[in-house]
Structure formats: structure tokens, C-alpha cells
Amino acid sequence: MSGRGDTPSAQMHLALASRQRRRLLELLRAGEAPRDAQELGAATGLHVTTVRFHLDLLRRAGLVDSHSQPRGTRGRPRTVYTAVNQAEAGGYPALTRLLAAHLADTAEARVVRAEQAGMDWAAELTAEAGQPPQVSAQDAARTVTGLFADLGFDPELVDDEAHCQIRLHACPFRDAARANPEVVCSVHLGLLRGTLTRLGAPPTTARLLPFVEPELCLAQLTPAG
């Protein structure tokens, strides 16, 4: 499905999903002066090419800015990076928690609205794919796993004859999910169910089990009936 990682929300998910990218962002926020990829590579132990790859994802998500800086000696200007101010970036972590807490007056209403938001998100991410003919449950599970991978959930598909299980080893919204699981996890459940619907998958019971381990959530897909 083309275009599913091009929305701002998807880019933010992808940028914050990696521990290495979060570490680079922390280093840039902690420093007073701009830093280049070589300096950040030395601080993290990452190859400079890997650092540039991560910085580009952070830049596209609006979390990092870059500009050329003349060298003190002859040579090409070096590219340096700075963290975008939290307020300029939309105060993302705090805003996520605020929206999660005030999406509705009651927990039950927050669950309903959050799941619908997730289904709307699925429609947005799959809009360019159109409505394909019905696919098998296995193909749908593989496609869903790929989408969650694009969004930074580090998924692992485990398939047997009874049901499919997608092990989610990362969550870009983990802190907000711990504080407001009825909202954040319901959004992800809506994303899961909405994607299955958009794919034309067979009737499937989709469940999301958050934090079965401190760093693991489970998505379960079982044929309905």
C-alpha cells in the first residue's frame, strides 16, 4: 500500500519508535550547540551513515532541524543538527497525553471515540490502495504486520491454524498508553480493525492485549465464528 507512511502522524510514529532515534534526539536537546553526524556518531557508537539515516527521519517528522555551517578551515560546509523546540514541534508528548485524557468525559466514551479515530486513521493510511477484492486471513495478517512495521511497532507475526498473533515489541506512544490505555490502545485497536475491513479480510475477531509484558503488546486475529 503506497503512501501509508507519508502522513504526519505516521512519520511521527516512525521517528519516535526507535531507541536510537530517541537517543539522538535526547543528545540534541541536551546540547547548547548544533552537532553534526560525526559528533553524534562518536557519542552513540553508531556509524555516521546510520546516524544520518536516523536524523533524516527525525527531520521529516519535524523534530530536528538541519543547516549548513561553514568550517573554520577550507572545505565544504558541514551539516549540523538541532532539536526543534517542543512548543514549535507541537509539544507532542504532552499534547498526546492531554488529548488522551480529555477526548471524552467518561472512560467508556473515550474508548468508543478513540477506536473510531483509529478506524478513520486506517482509512487515511489505505486511501491510495483502493478497495481490493477479498483477501485471505493470512494475507491480511501479513499486510497488517507490514503496516504496523512502517509505523514503528516492531511487529512479529506468529501464525498457526487457530489464529494469527502479532507481537508488538515497540510502541511510539508507550508513555501515553501507560497513562491513558483506554484511549491510545483503543486507537491502535481501531487501526487494526479498520485496516482489516479496508483489506476485505474474512470476518475476523481482532483483539489488542496491551502490556502483556512491560515492552510487549499482542494483537490477536481469530476467524469469526
C-alpha positions as CSV (number, residue, x, y, z in Angstrom):
1,M,0.0,0.0,0.0
2,S,1.7,3.2,-1.1
3,G,1.6,6.3,0.9
4,R,0.7,4.8,4.2
5,G,3.9,6.2,5.8
6,D,3.6,9.7,4.4
7,T,1.1,11.3,6.8
8,P,2.5,13.5,9.6
9,S,1.1,11.1,12.3
10,A,2.8,8.1,10.6
11,Q,6.1,10.0,10.3
12,M,6.0,10.9,14.0
13,H,5.3,7.2,14.9
14,L,8.2,6.1,12.8
15,A,10.6,8.7,14.1
16,L,9.9,8.0,17.8
17,A,9.7,4.3,17.6
18,S,13.5,3.7,17.6
19,R,15.5,3.8,20.8
20,Q,18.5,5.0,18.7
21,R,16.5,7.9,17.3
22,R,15.2,8.8,20.7
23,R,18.7,8.8,22.0
24,L,19.9,11.1,19.2
25,L,17.0,13.5,19.9
26,E,17.9,13.5,23.6
27,L,21.5,14.4,22.8
28,L,20.4,17.3,20.6
29,R,18.0,18.6,23.2
30,A,20.7,18.4,25.9
31,G,23.3,20.2,23.9
32,E,23.5,24.0,23.6
33,A,25.3,24.0,20.2
34,P,24.4,22.3,17.0
35,R,26.1,18.9,16.4
36,D,27.0,17.1,13.2
37,A,26.6,13.4,12.3
38,Q,30.2,12.6,13.2
39,E,29.9,14.0,16.7
40,L,26.6,12.2,17.3
41,G,28.1,9.0,15.9
42,A,31.0,9.3,18.4
43,A,28.6,9.9,21.2
44,T,26.3,6.9,20.4
45,G,28.7,4.4,18.8
46,L,26.7,4.4,15.6
47,H,28.2,4.6,12.1
48,V,27.9,8.1,10.7
49,T,25.8,6.8,7.8
50,T,23.3,5.2,10.3
51,V,23.2,8.5,12.2
52,R,22.4,10.4,9.1
53,F,19.6,8.0,8.2
54,H,18.0,8.4,11.7
55,L,18.5,12.2,11.6
56,D,16.7,12.4,8.3
57,L,13.7,10.6,9.7
58,L,13.6,12.9,12.7
59,R,13.9,15.9,10.4
60,R,11.0,14.7,8.2
61,A,8.9,14.3,11.4
62,G,9.6,17.9,12.4
63,L,11.6,17.0,15.5
64,V,15.0,18.0,14.2
65,D,16.2,20.9,12.0
66,S,19.4,21.0,9.9
67,H,21.5,23.7,8.3
68,S,24.9,24.2,6.8
69,Q,27.7,25.7,8.9
70,P,31.0,27.0,7.5
71,R,34.1,25.2,8.7
72,G,36.9,27.1,10.4
73,T,39.2,25.8,7.7
74,R,38.9,25.3,3.9
75,G,36.4,22.7,2.8
76,R,32.8,22.1,2.2
77,P,30.4,23.4,4.9
78,R,29.3,20.7,7.4
79,T,25.7,19.9,8.1
80,V,24.7,20.4,11.7
81,Y,21.5,19.5,13.5
82,T,19.5,21.0,16.3
83,A,16.3,19.7,18.1
84,V,13.2,21.6,17.3
85,N,11.7,23.3,20.3
86,Q,9.0,21.3,21.9
87,A,6.5,24.1,21.6
88,E,7.4,24.5,17.9
89,A,7.0,20.8,17.4
90,G,3.6,20.9,18.9
91,G,4.6,19.8,22.3
92,Y,4.0,16.3,21.0
93,P,4.3,14.1,24.1
94,A,2.4,16.4,26.4
95,L,-0.2,17.1,23.7
96,T,-0.8,13.3,23.2
97,R,-1.4,12.9,26.9
98,L,-3.7,15.9,27.1
99,L,-5.8,14.7,24.2
100,A,-6.0,11.2,25.6
101,A,-7.2,12.5,28.9
102,H,-9.9,14.8,27.5
103,L,-11.2,13.0,24.5
104,A,-14.5,12.5,26.4
105,D,-15.9,12.8,29.8
106,T,-16.1,9.1,30.6
107,A,-13.7,6.2,30.1
108,E,-16.4,4.3,28.1
109,A,-17.0,7.2,25.7
110,R,-13.2,7.7,25.3
111,V,-12.9,4.1,24.2
112,V,-15.6,4.4,21.6
113,R,-14.3,7.7,20.2
114,A,-10.7,6.5,20.2
115,E,-11.5,3.3,18.3
116,Q,-13.4,5.3,15.7
117,A,-10.4,7.6,15.4
118,G,-8.2,4.6,14.8
119,M,-10.6,3.3,12.1
120,D,-10.5,6.8,10.4
121,W,-6.7,6.6,10.6
122,A,-6.8,3.2,8.8
123,A,-8.9,4.7,6.1
124,E,-6.4,7.6,5.7
125,L,-3.4,5.3,5.5
126,T,-5.0,2.9,3.0
127,A,-6.8,5.6,0.9
128,E,-4.5,5.2,-2.1
129,A,-4.8,1.4,-2.1
130,G,-8.5,1.5,-3.0
131,Q,-10.8,-1.3,-2.1
132,P,-9.2,-4.6,-3.2
133,P,-11.1,-7.9,-3.7
134,Q,-11.4,-10.1,-0.6
135,V,-8.0,-11.4,0.6
136,S,-7.3,-14.4,2.8
137,A,-6.9,-14.1,6.5
138,Q,-3.1,-14.9,6.2
139,D,-2.6,-12.3,3.6
140,A,-4.5,-9.7,5.6
141,A,-2.4,-10.5,8.7
142,R,0.8,-10.1,6.7
143,T,-0.4,-6.7,5.3
144,V,-1.4,-5.5,8.8
145,T,2.0,-6.6,10.1
146,G,3.7,-4.6,7.4
147,L,1.7,-1.5,8.2
148,F,2.5,-1.7,11.9
149,A,6.1,-2.2,11.0
150,D,6.0,1.0,8.9
151,L,4.5,2.9,11.9
152,G,7.3,1.7,14.2
153,F,5.7,-1.0,16.3
154,D,8.5,-3.6,15.5
155,P,5.9,-6.4,14.9
156,E,6.5,-10.1,14.8
157,L,3.8,-12.3,13.1
158,V,3.2,-15.7,14.7
159,D,0.7,-17.7,12.6
160,D,-0.9,-21.1,13.4
161,E,-4.1,-22.8,12.3
162,A,-6.2,-21.4,15.1
163,H,-5.3,-17.7,14.9
164,C,-2.7,-15.1,14.0
165,Q,-0.8,-13.3,16.7
166,I,1.1,-10.1,16.0
167,R,3.7,-9.4,18.8
168,L,4.3,-5.7,19.0
169,H,7.7,-5.1,20.6
170,A,7.6,-1.3,20.4
171,C,5.0,1.4,20.7
172,P,5.7,5.0,19.7
173,F,3.1,6.1,22.2
174,R,4.2,3.9,25.1
175,D,4.3,6.6,27.8
176,A,0.9,8.0,26.8
177,A,-0.5,4.4,26.5
178,R,0.5,3.6,30.1
179,A,-1.1,6.8,31.3
180,N,-4.3,6.5,29.2
181,P,-4.6,3.0,27.8
182,E,-8.3,3.2,27.1
183,V,-7.6,5.9,24.5
184,V,-4.2,5.2,23.0
185,C,-4.7,1.4,22.9
186,S,-8.2,1.8,21.5
187,V,-6.9,4.0,18.7
188,H,-4.5,1.2,17.8
189,L,-7.3,-1.4,18.0
190,G,-9.4,0.8,15.7
191,L,-6.4,1.0,13.3
192,L,-6.1,-2.8,13.4
193,R,-9.9,-3.4,12.8
194,G,-10.2,-0.7,10.2
195,T,-7.3,-2.0,8.2
196,L,-8.8,-5.5,8.1
197,T,-12.0,-4.0,6.9
198,R,-10.3,-2.0,4.2
199,L,-8.4,-5.0,3.0
200,G,-11.6,-7.0,2.6
201,A,-10.4,-9.7,5.0
202,P,-12.7,-12.5,6.0
203,P,-14.8,-11.9,9.2
204,T,-12.2,-11.7,12.0
205,T,-12.3,-11.1,15.7
206,A,-9.4,-8.7,16.4
207,R,-8.2,-8.1,19.9
208,L,-5.4,-6.0,21.3
209,L,-3.8,-7.0,24.6
210,P,-1.7,-4.2,25.9
211,F,1.4,-4.7,28.1
212,V,1.3,-8.4,28.5
213,E,4.9,-7.8,29.3
214,P,6.5,-4.4,30.1
215,E,7.7,-4.0,26.5
216,L,5.2,-6.2,24.6
217,C,1.6,-5.9,23.4
218,L,-0.3,-8.6,21.5
219,A,-2.7,-8.2,18.6
220,Q,-4.8,-11.4,18.1
221,L,-6.7,-12.2,14.9
222,T,-9.2,-15.1,15.1
223,P,-11.6,-16.1,12.4
224,A,-15.1,-15.1,13.5
225,G,-17.4,-18.0,14.2
